[in-house]
Amino acid sequence: MGNLEIPYGVSLEGLLEVVGSWNRADAAGLPLSAKEVAEKARFKTKTIERQQRFMLQLGLLQKKGRKYSLTEAGAQVCRLADYQQTEDFYSKVRNLLTSWSELLLVLEFVRRVGTIAREKLVSRIVMYSGRPSGDKNAVTGAETLVDLLEKAGVTSQENGEVWIAKNTQTENDRLMEAESDRGEDMAKSTEVSRTVLKGKKEGGKTHIRVTVEVWHPGQERDDRWSGFIDRFREALLSLGIKEDSDD
């Protein structure tokens, strides 16, 4: 996993202006360069360039050769930013933030420690970005990202302390929940389709043949449950019940 790309040298208000500029430049259509976006949106080219890596990693932009165009999610987010629909903007961005793989390292760390001082969180974000700790533009960008996380409802802040909001669910959480649900569904739909017992007396002993088929729909019956059948057979043998080889 690469470095965390953060807003660079820009406040949250300034970031929203840059994000909205891609909508004004109509980047949802043909791919555009930073210079073309700047000219259409009346920004300095350097201002647009500084935020490209962040927007690309967050999922707002996609690279097309040497140019960029908006993703489907990016087109929605940038349009909301351009029209200053901040409530809907933060709602859309929240989904992107909690699915951002490079950011999940930060979020999982905060979840693990419970609460963290804002200044320490800013410092950790700069560290994950791979930029020098003394880079003022990086520190400003980390501050902006911390503000963005709070505005989007991913984190909460009070008295200089930051923690993960109670209703925040990251991509890792969603995957774990889906796996848990899948396990429960498998348990509910697992079937014991057939149990056949055949017995006969021979030499004063009773020989019992047991045929059990157990499987989950869509799974190979023998492969998935062969271990269970083997253990069942071993248990019978340990009780002195011999396996009948007759068909």
C-alpha atoms as one frame of an Amber mdcrd trajectory, in Angstrom:
protein
   0.000   0.000   0.000   1.338   3.449  -0.933   1.417   6.701   0.979  -1.757
   8.435   2.058  -2.423  11.304  -0.370  -3.736  14.263   1.607  -5.036  17.712
   0.675  -1.946  19.849   0.334  -1.617  23.392   1.620  -5.330  24.107   1.545
  -8.094  24.753   4.077 -11.360  22.811   4.042 -13.146  25.780   2.476 -10.467
  26.069  -0.185 -10.597  22.326  -0.853 -14.315  22.480  -1.554 -13.705  25.279
  -4.046 -11.092  23.223  -5.875 -13.322  20.150  -5.886 -16.226  22.199  -7.250
 -14.002  23.619  -9.991 -13.875  20.236 -11.697 -17.644  20.378 -12.107 -17.476
  23.913 -13.506 -14.862  22.710 -15.982 -17.194  19.874 -17.038 -14.579  17.184
 -16.340 -17.292  14.526 -16.319 -17.082  14.674 -20.090 -13.739  14.719 -21.882
 -10.557  14.248 -19.813  -8.890  17.515 -18.869  -5.463  18.622 -17.709  -4.974
  20.706 -14.570  -4.265  23.706 -16.785  -7.535  23.256 -18.699  -9.517  22.954
 -15.474  -7.804  26.034 -14.062  -8.567  28.083 -17.168 -12.221  27.074 -17.263
 -12.773  27.494 -13.510 -10.527  30.582 -13.206  -8.021  29.073 -10.810  -4.261
  28.946 -10.792  -2.954  25.759 -12.371  -0.775  25.021  -9.336  -3.842  25.197
  -7.068  -5.567  22.493  -9.114  -2.447  20.342  -9.424  -1.838  20.270  -5.688
  -5.107  18.448  -4.995  -5.067  16.012  -7.913  -3.375  13.131  -6.088  -5.749
  13.465  -3.148  -8.795  13.526  -5.423  -7.472  10.576  -7.412  -6.873   8.404
  -4.342 -10.195   9.353  -2.762 -11.957   8.207  -5.907 -13.130  11.520  -7.335
 -10.810  11.454 -10.340  -9.591   8.796 -12.728  -6.522   9.137 -14.900  -6.873
   9.069 -18.684  -3.401   9.178 -20.154  -1.887  12.456 -18.961  -5.284  13.938
 -18.175  -8.051  13.325 -15.656 -11.808  12.923 -15.707 -14.363  12.612 -12.938
 -15.541   9.210 -11.779 -19.269   8.614 -11.384 -19.007   9.327  -7.658 -16.666
  12.234  -8.354 -19.158  13.861 -10.710 -21.816  13.788  -7.971 -19.489  15.051
  -5.224 -17.975  17.833  -7.334 -21.391  18.995  -8.487 -22.604  19.223  -4.873
 -19.463  21.147  -3.901 -19.869  23.523  -6.845 -23.484  24.310  -5.887 -22.569
  24.550  -2.176 -24.901  21.724  -1.158 -22.692  20.967   1.817 -24.983  18.562
   3.699 -25.358  16.259   0.692 -21.691  16.781  -0.179 -20.494  15.485   3.197
 -22.932  12.574   3.039 -21.511  11.452  -0.325 -17.910  12.012   0.759 -18.486
   9.956   3.908 -18.958   6.799   1.833 -15.724   7.465  -0.044 -13.771   8.211
   3.125 -14.827   4.980   4.847 -13.919   2.964   1.737 -10.536   4.636   1.198
  -8.003   1.857   1.810  -5.048   4.131   2.610  -7.136   6.072   5.129  -8.390
   2.926   6.865  -5.003   2.600   8.580  -5.657   5.930  10.288  -9.266   5.132
  11.174  -8.449   1.700  12.579  -5.653   3.225  14.673  -8.028   5.807  16.152
 -10.625   3.103  16.818  -8.003   0.991  18.577  -6.730   3.747  20.900 -10.243
   5.041  21.595  -9.462   8.755  21.621  -6.487  10.703  20.369  -5.362  14.306
  20.700  -6.075  16.230  17.514  -2.457  17.366  17.158  -1.242  13.774  17.429
  -3.738  12.651  14.795  -2.543  15.421  12.487   1.053  14.304  13.038   0.183
  10.671  12.283  -1.598  11.647   9.065   1.477  13.601   7.942   3.588  10.536
   8.756   1.348   8.273   6.656   1.575  10.785   3.800   5.323  10.278   3.665
   5.999  13.999   3.824   8.479  15.637   6.239   7.065  16.495   9.662   8.161
  20.096   9.141   6.285  20.503   5.836   3.800  23.246   6.707   1.655  22.559
   3.645   1.395  18.909   4.667   0.403  19.885   8.214  -2.246  22.225   6.811
  -3.539  19.417   4.586  -3.662  16.977   7.499  -5.628  19.537   9.520  -8.028
  19.831   6.595  -8.458  16.061   6.387  -9.209  15.889  10.124 -11.848  18.612
   9.646 -13.280  16.771   6.647 -13.605  13.554   8.649 -15.538  15.374  11.358
 -17.807  17.250   8.937 -18.574  13.988   7.152 -19.525  12.357  10.471 -16.729
   9.782  10.352 -15.154  11.123  13.547 -16.249  13.282  16.459 -14.213  15.962
  18.241 -14.417  17.765  21.549 -11.867  19.649  23.646  -9.034  18.766  21.305
  -9.791  15.016  21.387 -10.867  12.933  18.376 -12.609   9.564  18.240 -14.477
   7.443  15.715 -18.179   8.336  15.610 -20.479   5.609  16.948 -22.314   5.069
  13.668 -19.162   4.941  11.529 -18.745   1.726   9.563 -15.571   1.324   7.506
 -15.094  -0.965   4.535 -13.386  -3.461   6.840 -16.444  -3.411   9.120 -18.762
  -3.968   6.167 -16.700  -6.914   4.927 -16.663  -8.518   8.368 -20.414  -8.029
   8.736 -21.039  -9.524   5.303 -18.878 -12.544   6.164 -20.740 -12.983   9.455
 -24.100 -12.804   7.676 -22.861 -15.322   5.115 -21.868 -17.693   7.902 -25.291
 -17.379   9.523 -27.032 -17.958   6.194 -24.937 -21.064   5.577 -25.782 -22.390
   9.023 -29.489 -21.802   8.449 -29.554 -23.365   4.985 -27.290 -26.340   5.716
 -29.265 -29.473   5.104 -29.136 -33.010   6.376 -30.684 -34.476   3.273 -30.451
 -38.174   3.930 -29.620 -40.467   6.822 -29.782 -44.203   6.162 -28.997 -46.869
   8.767 -28.718 -50.535   7.834 -28.065 -53.174  10.463 -27.442 -56.899  10.555
 -26.319 -59.425  13.137 -23.254 -61.522  12.557 -21.288 -63.576  15.042 -23.074
 -62.099  18.003 -22.349 -58.524  16.893 -24.565 -55.941  15.269 -23.084 -54.239
  12.216 -24.578 -50.856  11.343 -24.085 -49.023   8.083 -24.710 -45.276   8.268
 -25.034 -43.063   5.199 -25.219 -39.352   5.896 -25.324 -36.573   3.308 -24.912
 -33.033   4.596 -24.203 -29.997   2.482 -24.826 -26.334   1.886 -26.585 -25.543
  -1.399 -24.071 -24.621  -4.068 -21.204 -26.495  -2.371 -19.739 -29.845  -3.355
 -21.309 -32.330  -0.970 -18.455 -34.804  -0.511 -15.613 -32.247  -0.479 -17.116
 -29.909   2.092 -18.300 -32.526   4.585 -15.929 -35.451   4.056 -14.065 -34.565
   7.258 -17.289 -34.690   9.235 -18.200 -38.100   7.800 -14.727 -39.473   8.540
 -14.886 -38.351  12.162 -18.379 -39.807  12.508 -17.153 -43.136  11.143 -14.169
 -43.141  13.510 -16.497 -42.536  16.469 -18.617 -45.535  15.502 -15.564 -47.733
  15.151 -14.318 -46.654  18.585 -17.565 -48.021  19.997 -16.948 -51.366  18.346
 -19.371 -50.772  15.512 -17.778 -52.094  12.317 -18.190 -50.592   8.883 -20.214
 -52.672   6.454 -18.468 -52.857   3.062 -21.539 -54.172   1.246 -23.273 -51.788
  -1.167
